[in-house]
Amino acid sequence: MFNYFQDLADRQLAGGTLTREEALAVLHSTDDQLLDVVAAAGRLRRAHFANTVKVNYLVNLKSGLCPEDCTYCSQRLGSAAQILKYTWLKPEEAVQQAATGIRAGASRVCLVASGKGPTDRDVDRVASMVEGLKDEHPQVEVCACLGILKDGQASKLKDAGVDAYNHNLNTSESNYADICTTHEYSDRVRTVEHAKDAGLSPCSGLIVGMGETDDELIDAVFALRELDSDSIPVNFLMPFEGTPLEGTWLLTPAHCLRILTMIRFACPATELRMAGGREMHLRSLQPLALQVANSLFLGDYLTSEGQEAKADLDMIADNGFVVLGAGPDSSTGSTDCTGSAVSSAVSPGSAASGTPQTNNDGGAPASAGQVTIRRRGAGTELAPNV
Ligand code: SF4
């Protein structure tokens, strides 16, 4: 029986390029079609990443006190969010924080600092942390996320042993002025290009749930495809109280899943990470999202707490996945790569028409009180969540 989404997966596996109409068809799929969509996108995930999950670990090197005004950010200028605020961690503390994540299974450590971009002195500071980290853990990948880079800074980071650089586009170019006025979309694109030119693996992703339209979301995803980002973290807006987007709860679990599947169809071979906010927005659908995404952050985020790290690792194992880079003994599940489909006929023409669809959208948006401010790990006396 013809199945629109399986046919779409066949075409991507054969090297096809997702069109806007097809992306809309995925975003407008109904709840009845949701398992079909996930099964089809899951074939792409398994073709490129088998049953592995890449585990990443965040270390917030410098928290809050940012002069920029990104509306979604708890660290922004004027934020009244009661987050931890601290200046640069000492190198030995940064290495120690990173090491806890590595011991828990992370194969990549993401070193993040708030601010518009680093000074040359900041780059030297991070370079010395990375050198210390690589001395102790030569196998670990290090991703730096320090904001907008100036000429020469990407090369300096590369020389120090940094493997990747993260700078998210966050949203579409047309939507950018609505989420930030202190820098521009083009600054972000340029930084990703700088990182690529210096030989760093580009990591760039999104924040969804900020009121973007489906077309704006597709614009942003296609821009990431154009940038050829090696990894795409997808953050689900956590509307911190005390920020302009406080009270913005627009996402349902099913729609979060549709967004991830659309990105998987658009970028079949790209590392796709379910990032900040996955717990409160995907909720009980997190395991289904793993059938599409092949990467996550373990434990806590920069300024908020995630679910317990043990719950992350249990979810991976319980669903038949293995942590990338872990020994064969950690495999507890299937290595089946067929991604067998739950098939049923769909009506792609109607789904792709661009007219509003009734997709039922099981589940309700999350609500206030679900963002828990981080009070442990980096910048505190308490042990991190690993
Ligand atoms: S530049 Fe970074 S830290 Fe500063 S407000 Fe924007 S997202 Fe937050």
Residues whose N, C-alpha, C, O or C-beta is under 5 A from the ligand:
A	BS01	SF4	C66 E68 D69 C70 C73 Q75 R76 S114 G115 K116
